[in-house]
Amino acid sequence: MMLTALGLMSGTSLDGVDVALIETDGKRVQSFGPSGYRPYSDRERGLLRQALTEAVYLPQRDARPGILREAEQAVTTAHAEAVAAFTAQNRITREEIDIVGFHGQTVLHRPEKRLTVQIGDAAALAKAIHIPVMHDFRAADVAAGGQGAPFVPVYHRALAQSLEREGPIVVVNIGGVSNITYIDGMETLIACDTGPGNALIDDHMFRTMNQRFDKDGEFAAKGNVDQAWVSRALQLPFFGLKPPKSLDRNDFAGLKVADMAPADGAATLTAFTAAAIARIVPLLPKWPNSWIICGGGARNRTLIRMLRERLEPATVDVAEVLGWSSDALEAQAFGFLAARGLKGLPLSYPATTGVPMPMTGGVIARP
């Protein structure tokens, strides 16, 4: 049975709430509906940055001391407003939506401690929007010893099945962190985080230029890459680990380019992001034939150019070329995962998160 699922995603880049509607049975996507976006205000973004800092000291995953309670309320309100604006704009009634997939905002991801924390009050959201809400997608995976990330690979596979191209295909999502899904027919699905995505570049731009990101990669294009710095950074132990593996947004925050000119720092961090993605190739079963880039990083032309150089002779396409939406893809994925969760289908697998067996997940909050 096909379900109308509304996915909501607030990613590690702290830019806002993505909303997307899909028709799916949890195995394939019948159609894409409209998508939308509700940006965070500067105040909300500031709250979330504080929450990320304070979450390091959380005593347990459901504790919300101090600023975390305020941040959770802000996240919940922003998502409720995003759904209200989206349904009004697209003239969709709540009765037409079967399930909402609510990821929440990750503030701490420590799978080695069997701990992952996404803030956002699903019960309050369900009451506000009057639609059942599926949430807490990652907890069961992490509790079972999985990495709890990445969680979008099953959706990447559903999309890739509609493409008529020879595998292996790798889908790269470049958000705050970069992750890949390696697809080779129906049988082989491998996924992992590869390293930084936009987070290091965004933080550098904010610190040095008071800008939230490097638009189209234009600033990095003006700088020179410090190749020795990139080579040293790639020697960090993480890059030698085989998949599955996952990261927290701030795991590479200790890498500094403060002694470089701002444009050189942007160029070097962009090159490092591309190199970190390419570094996964020797750890995959076969050399991929094609790469599909989605997420916010797909708009960074300098990053895409660097990826093409490092991944040749494979083809590198941005998602839009295939009719996919880079901006909406992760929100669509959580709608898809909500549908899978409703049907009791697995959300994660041993080769995607390292969980011992295929795991379903998600918890439903009803209005």
ABEGO torsion letter per residue (X at the ends): XBBBBBBBBBBAAGAEBBBBBBBBAGABBABBBBBBBBBBBAAAAAAAAAAAAAAAABABAABBBEAAAAAAAAAAAAAAAAAAAAAAAAGBBAAABABBBBAEBBABBBAAAGBBBBBEBAAAAAAAAGBBBBBGAAAAAAAAGBAGOBAAAAAAAAAAAABBBBOBBBBBBBBABBBBBBBBEAABBBBBBAEBBAAAAAAAAAAAAGBABBBGGAAAAABBBBAAAAAAAAABAAAABBOBBBBBAAAAAABBAAABBAAAAAAAAAAAAAAAAAAAAAABABBBABBBBBEAAAABAAAAAAAAAAAOABBBBBAAAAGBBAAAAAAAAAAAAAAAAAAGBBABBAAAAGBABBBBBEBBBBX
